[in-house]
Amino acid sequence: MGFSAKDLGIDLGTANTIIYNPEAGVILNEATAIAYDKYTGEIIATGTKAKAMYGKAPRNIEVIKPLQDGVISDFDMTAEMLQIFIRQATEERKPAGLRVVVGVPSGVTEVEKRAVLEVVREVGGKEVYVMDEPMAAAIGAGLDIEASEASMIADIGGGTTDVAILSLGGLVVSTSLRYAGDKMSEAVIAYIRKKKGILIGMKTAEDLKVSVGSAMVEKDSNGEPIVRTVNARGRDLVSGLPKTFEVTNIDMEEALRESVDTIIDAIKSTVEKAPPEIAADIAEKGMMLSGGGSLIENLDKLISMRTGMEVNTADNPYEAVAIGTGKSLDNIEKLKTYAEIKIR
């Protein structure tokens, strides 16, 4: 890859793990998943390859997501997975002496933060910092978090949604929900089962979110909804046989309604908790969206309609947290004020 820097920013997400190097940019983007042989303990696959095995693996192979709702649920498997990812990213067999910033949801406990730090230290981190994900996302999205005028961001990831207002280099107020992309996928599965009598898996639900997912269906000049349709496959609950069926963006709007309402309520409550002067800044500047969940069609328009604020989406929402953690390494002294915990 042509770089030798030991600086890494890591977005250790529930759905994806992204590693960023200040010199080379994003150097790894893989699904947060690992597959292993239950009888021998041998690691079979990690990342996207492991995720592709989900629901299809033979009995002896276990495919797991070692993070749930933004926190580590399986310490050993997270360490194994992250070690492989860092080896791939740095092209070193035994990475050592790394200086790493890891993004974590703003609502995690000190114990959960320590678990993340210990994992990174085990896999070669010499100097390790933890940073709240909304802070990292704001940096990655290009917001001026040092300014006295407040900025607001909502980072909608796979396991958590973090909403925060930042000013003078710190979090003024924040809300962290363990409700994000995965819960949206589960809502799609429940809707398809209830309304169409068909059982689908998480992968199909995620594909539907990407292809026809919508927070608000647009209407044409006559006020009629602009309908988009895709075909999907699942198992008919009556016959038990495979079945192809149609899904529209109108279906997806209904399936995602409760999830979207939950996120908008979190945005509103965060503004309500802010001091009046801060709220005035947000009313003037608006807010930024980041994370994979921000790419749901018309989510920005619906939030703007419900809150009255201007809403923009980051140029690179999917990688904003990783970029922010990596960029923070450009100024270690400032990083020490952003990061709550560090291990040297």
C-alpha positions as CSV (number, residue, x, y, z in Angstrom):
1,M,0.0,0.0,0.0
2,G,3.0,2.2,0.2
3,F,2.6,3.7,3.7
4,S,4.4,2.9,6.9
5,A,2.5,5.1,9.4
6,K,1.4,3.4,12.6
7,D,-1.6,5.7,13.1
8,L,-5.0,4.1,12.7
9,G,-8.6,5.3,13.2
10,I,-11.1,2.5,13.7
11,D,-14.8,2.6,13.5
12,L,-15.6,-0.7,15.3
13,G,-19.2,-0.8,14.3
14,T,-22.0,-3.4,14.9
15,A,-22.4,-3.8,11.1
16,N,-19.1,-2.9,9.7
17,T,-15.5,-2.2,10.8
18,I,-13.7,0.5,8.9
19,I,-10.0,1.4,9.4
20,Y,-8.6,4.7,8.3
21,N,-5.0,5.8,7.9
22,P,-4.2,9.6,7.8
23,E,-1.8,9.0,4.9
24,A,-3.7,6.4,2.9
25,G,-7.4,7.1,3.7
26,V,-9.8,4.2,4.2
27,I,-7.6,1.0,4.1
28,L,-10.2,-1.6,5.2
29,N,-14.0,-1.8,5.2
30,E,-15.4,-5.2,6.2
31,A,-18.5,-6.5,7.8
32,T,-18.2,-7.0,11.5
33,A,-18.5,-10.8,11.4
34,I,-16.5,-13.9,12.0
35,A,-17.0,-17.6,11.2
36,Y,-15.2,-20.4,13.1
37,D,-15.3,-24.2,13.4
38,K,-17.2,-25.1,16.6
39,Y,-15.2,-28.3,17.0
40,T,-11.7,-27.2,16.3
41,G,-11.9,-23.5,17.0
42,E,-10.3,-22.7,13.7
43,I,-11.2,-19.3,12.1
44,I,-12.9,-20.0,8.8
45,A,-13.6,-16.5,7.5
46,T,-13.9,-12.9,8.7
47,G,-15.6,-9.8,7.4
48,T,-17.7,-9.8,4.2
49,K,-16.9,-13.5,3.5
50,A,-18.1,-14.5,7.0
51,K,-21.3,-12.4,6.6
52,A,-22.1,-14.1,3.3
53,M,-22.1,-17.5,5.2
54,Y,-24.7,-16.3,7.7
55,G,-27.7,-18.6,7.6
56,K,-26.0,-20.9,5.1
57,A,-23.2,-22.4,7.1
58,P,-23.0,-26.2,7.9
59,R,-23.6,-27.4,11.4
60,N,-19.9,-27.3,12.4
61,I,-19.4,-23.6,11.4
62,E,-20.7,-20.9,13.7
63,V,-21.1,-17.4,12.1
64,I,-21.4,-14.6,14.7
65,K,-21.5,-10.8,15.0
66,P,-19.2,-10.2,17.9
67,L,-20.7,-6.8,18.6
68,Q,-24.3,-6.2,19.5
69,D,-25.9,-2.8,19.8
70,G,-22.6,-1.0,19.5
71,V,-20.8,-3.0,22.3
72,I,-18.6,-6.1,22.4
73,S,-20.7,-9.2,23.1
74,D,-17.9,-11.7,22.5
75,F,-14.5,-10.4,23.6
76,D,-12.4,-13.2,22.3
77,M,-14.0,-13.3,18.8
78,T,-13.8,-9.5,18.6
79,A,-10.0,-9.7,19.3
80,E,-9.5,-12.5,16.7
81,M,-11.5,-10.6,14.1
82,L,-9.8,-7.2,14.8
83,Q,-6.3,-8.8,14.7
84,I,-7.0,-10.2,11.3
85,F,-8.4,-6.9,10.1
86,I,-5.4,-4.9,11.3
87,R,-3.0,-7.4,9.7
88,Q,-4.8,-7.0,6.4
89,A,-4.9,-3.2,6.7
90,T,-1.2,-2.7,7.7
91,E,0.2,-5.7,5.8
92,E,2.1,-6.8,8.9
93,R,2.0,-10.3,10.3
94,K,2.5,-9.1,13.9
95,P,1.4,-5.4,14.1
96,A,3.0,-3.6,17.0
97,G,3.5,0.0,18.3
98,L,0.2,1.2,16.8
99,R,-1.3,4.5,17.8
100,V,-5.1,4.0,17.5
101,V,-8.2,6.0,18.0
102,V,-11.4,3.9,18.3
103,G,-14.9,5.4,17.9
104,V,-17.5,4.1,20.4
105,P,-21.2,5.1,21.0
106,S,-21.7,8.0,23.3
107,G,-23.9,6.0,25.6
108,V,-21.5,3.1,26.4
109,T,-20.3,2.6,30.0
110,E,-16.8,2.9,31.2
111,V,-16.6,-0.9,31.5
112,E,-17.6,-1.2,27.8
113,K,-15.1,1.4,26.8
114,R,-12.3,-0.5,28.7
115,A,-13.3,-3.7,26.8
116,V,-12.8,-2.0,23.5
117,L,-9.5,-0.6,24.6
118,E,-8.2,-3.9,25.9
119,V,-9.1,-5.6,22.6
120,V,-7.1,-3.0,20.6
121,R,-4.2,-3.2,23.0
122,E,-4.1,-7.0,22.6
123,V,-3.8,-6.7,18.8
124,G,-0.9,-4.3,18.8
125,G,-2.1,-0.9,20.1
126,K,0.6,0.8,22.1
127,E,-1.1,4.1,22.4
128,V,-4.9,3.8,22.3
129,Y,-7.6,6.4,22.6
130,V,-11.4,6.2,22.7
131,M,-13.6,8.8,21.1
132,D,-17.4,9.3,21.2
133,E,-18.7,8.4,17.8
134,P,-20.7,11.6,17.3
135,M,-17.5,13.6,18.0
136,A,-15.7,11.5,15.5
137,A,-18.5,11.7,12.9
138,A,-18.6,15.5,13.3
139,I,-14.9,15.7,12.6
140,G,-15.2,13.3,9.6
141,A,-18.2,15.3,8.2
142,G,-16.1,18.5,8.3
143,L,-18.0,20.3,11.1
144,D,-16.0,22.9,13.0
145,I,-16.4,21.4,16.5
146,E,-14.0,24.0,18.0
147,A,-16.2,26.9,17.1
148,S,-18.3,28.7,19.8
149,E,-21.4,28.3,17.5
150,A,-22.8,24.9,18.3
151,S,-23.1,22.1,15.7
152,M,-25.5,19.1,15.7
153,I,-25.0,15.7,14.3
154,A,-27.0,12.4,14.2
155,D,-24.9,9.3,13.4
156,I,-27.2,6.4,12.5
157,G,-25.1,3.3,12.4
158,G,-25.9,-0.4,12.5
159,G,-26.4,-0.9,16.3
160,T,-26.7,2.6,17.7
161,T,-28.0,6.0,16.8
162,D,-26.0,8.8,18.4
163,V,-27.4,12.4,18.4
164,A,-25.1,15.1,19.8
165,I,-24.7,18.9,20.0
166,L,-21.1,20.0,20.1
167,S,-19.5,23.3,20.9
168,L,-15.9,24.5,21.8
169,G,-14.5,21.0,21.2
170,G,-16.8,19.0,23.5
171,L,-20.2,17.4,23.7
172,V,-22.8,19.8,25.2
173,V,-25.6,17.2,25.2
174,S,-26.0,13.8,23.6
175,T,-28.5,11.0,23.2
176,S,-27.5,7.4,22.4
177,L,-30.1,4.9,21.3
178,R,-29.4,1.2,20.8
179,Y,-31.8,1.4,17.9
180,A,-30.5,1.9,14.4
181,G,-29.9,-0.1,11.1
182,D,-30.2,-3.6,12.6
183,K,-33.5,-2.7,14.3
184,M,-34.8,-1.3,11.0
185,S,-33.9,-4.6,9.3
186,E,-35.8,-6.5,12.0
187,A,-38.8,-4.2,11.5
188,V,-38.8,-5.0,7.7
189,I,-38.7,-8.7,8.5
190,A,-41.6,-8.4,10.9
191,Y,-43.6,-6.3,8.4
192,I,-43.1,-8.7,5.5
193,R,-44.1,-11.6,7.7
194,K,-47.2,-9.9,9.0
195,K,-48.4,-8.3,5.8
196,K,-47.3,-10.7,3.2
197,G,-47.1,-14.0,5.1
198,I,-43.5,-14.5,4.0
199,L,-40.4,-15.1,6.0
200,I,-37.2,-13.3,4.9
201,G,-33.7,-13.1,6.5
202,M,-31.6,-10.2,7.6
203,K,-29.6,-10.0,4.3
204,T,-32.8,-9.7,2.2
205,A,-34.1,-7.1,4.6
206,E,-30.9,-5.1,4.3
207,D,-31.1,-5.4,0.5
208,L,-34.7,-4.0,0.5
209,K,-33.6,-1.1,2.7
210,V,-31.0,-0.2,0.1
211,S,-33.1,-0.7,-3.0
212,V,-36.5,0.7,-2.0
213,G,-36.1,1.8,1.6
214,S,-37.9,5.2,2.2
215,A,-38.7,7.4,5.1
216,M,-41.2,9.3,3.0
217,V,-42.5,8.4,-0.4
218,E,-42.4,11.3,-2.8
219,K,-45.4,12.4,-4.8
220,D,-45.8,13.5,-8.4
221,S,-47.3,16.8,-9.6
222,N,-50.8,15.3,-9.3
223,G,-50.2,14.3,-5.6
224,E,-49.9,10.7,-6.4
225,P,-47.1,8.6,-4.8
226,I,-44.2,7.8,-7.0
227,V,-44.0,4.0,-6.6
228,R,-40.9,1.9,-7.0
229,T,-41.1,-1.9,-6.9
230,V,-38.5,-4.7,-6.6
231,N,-38.8,-8.4,-6.4
232,A,-37.6,-10.3,-3.4
233,R,-37.5,-14.0,-2.3
234,G,-38.5,-15.6,0.9
235,R,-40.3,-18.6,2.3
236,D,-44.1,-18.8,2.3
237,L,-45.3,-19.4,5.8
238,V,-48.4,-21.4,4.6
239,S,-46.8,-23.7,2.1
240,G,-43.3,-23.6,3.5
241,L,-41.9,-23.3,-0.1
242,P,-39.8,-20.5,-1.6
243,K,-41.7,-17.6,-3.1
244,T,-41.0,-14.5,-5.1
245,F,-43.0,-11.4,-4.1
246,E,-43.1,-7.7,-4.8
247,V,-42.0,-5.0,-2.3
248,T,-42.6,-1.3,-2.9
249,N,-41.2,1.9,-1.4
250,I,-44.7,2.4,0.1
251,D,-44.3,-1.0,1.9
252,M,-40.9,0.1,3.2
253,E,-42.2,3.5,4.4
254,E,-44.8,1.7,6.5
255,A,-42.2,-0.9,7.7
256,L,-39.7,1.7,8.8
257,R,-42.2,4.2,10.2
258,E,-41.7,3.3,13.9
259,S,-37.9,3.2,13.6
260,V,-37.8,6.6,11.9
261,D,-40.2,8.1,14.5
262,T,-37.9,6.8,17.3
263,I,-34.9,8.5,15.7
264,I,-36.7,11.8,15.1
265,D,-38.0,11.8,18.7
266,A,-34.3,11.4,19.9
267,I,-33.3,14.4,17.7
268,K,-36.1,16.5,19.2
269,S,-35.3,15.5,22.8
270,T,-31.6,16.3,22.3
271,V,-32.5,19.8,21.2
272,E,-34.9,20.2,24.1
273,K,-32.1,19.3,26.6
274,A,-29.8,22.0,25.1
275,P,-29.4,25.4,26.7
276,P,-31.4,28.2,24.9
277,E,-28.3,29.8,23.3
278,I,-27.2,26.4,21.9
279,A,-30.7,25.7,20.6
280,A,-30.6,29.1,18.8
281,D,-27.4,28.1,17.0
282,I,-28.9,24.8,15.9
283,A,-32.0,26.6,14.6
284,E,-29.8,28.8,12.5
285,K,-27.2,26.3,11.3
286,G,-29.3,23.1,11.1
287,M,-27.9,19.6,11.6
288,M,-25.8,17.0,9.9
289,L,-26.6,13.3,9.3
290,S,-24.0,10.6,9.0
291,G,-23.8,6.8,9.2
292,G,-25.3,4.2,6.9
293,G,-28.8,4.7,8.2
294,S,-28.7,8.4,7.0
295,L,-28.9,7.1,3.4
296,I,-32.5,6.0,3.8
297,E,-34.4,7.8,1.0
298,N,-35.9,11.2,2.1
299,L,-34.9,10.7,5.8
300,D,-33.3,14.2,5.7
301,K,-36.5,15.7,4.3
302,L,-38.7,14.1,6.8
303,I,-36.5,15.2,9.8
304,S,-36.5,18.7,8.4
305,M,-40.3,18.7,8.0
306,R,-40.8,17.4,11.6
307,T,-38.3,19.6,13.3
308,G,-38.2,22.8,11.2
309,M,-34.4,22.6,11.0
310,E,-32.2,22.5,7.9
311,V,-30.8,19.0,7.5
312,N,-27.8,18.0,5.5
313,T,-26.1,14.6,4.9
314,A,-22.3,14.2,5.2
315,D,-20.4,13.9,1.9
316,N,-19.2,10.4,3.0
317,P,-21.7,9.4,5.7
318,Y,-20.8,5.7,5.7
319,E,-17.2,6.3,6.6
320,A,-17.5,9.6,8.6
321,V,-16.7,8.0,12.0
322,A,-13.6,6.2,10.8
323,I,-12.4,9.4,8.9
324,G,-12.9,11.5,12.1
325,T,-11.0,9.1,14.3
326,G,-8.1,9.1,11.8
327,K,-8.0,12.8,11.3
328,S,-8.0,13.4,15.1
329,L,-4.5,11.9,15.1
330,D,-3.2,14.9,13.3
331,N,-3.3,16.9,16.5
332,I,-2.5,14.7,19.6
333,E,-2.8,17.5,22.1
334,K,-6.4,18.2,20.9
335,L,-7.1,14.5,20.7
336,K,-6.3,14.2,24.4
337,T,-9.1,16.6,25.2
338,Y,-11.5,14.8,22.9
339,A,-10.7,11.3,24.1
340,E,-12.0,10.4,27.5
341,I,-9.8,7.3,28.1
342,K,-6.4,6.4,26.8
343,I,-3.9,3.6,27.4
344,R,-0.2,4.0,26.8
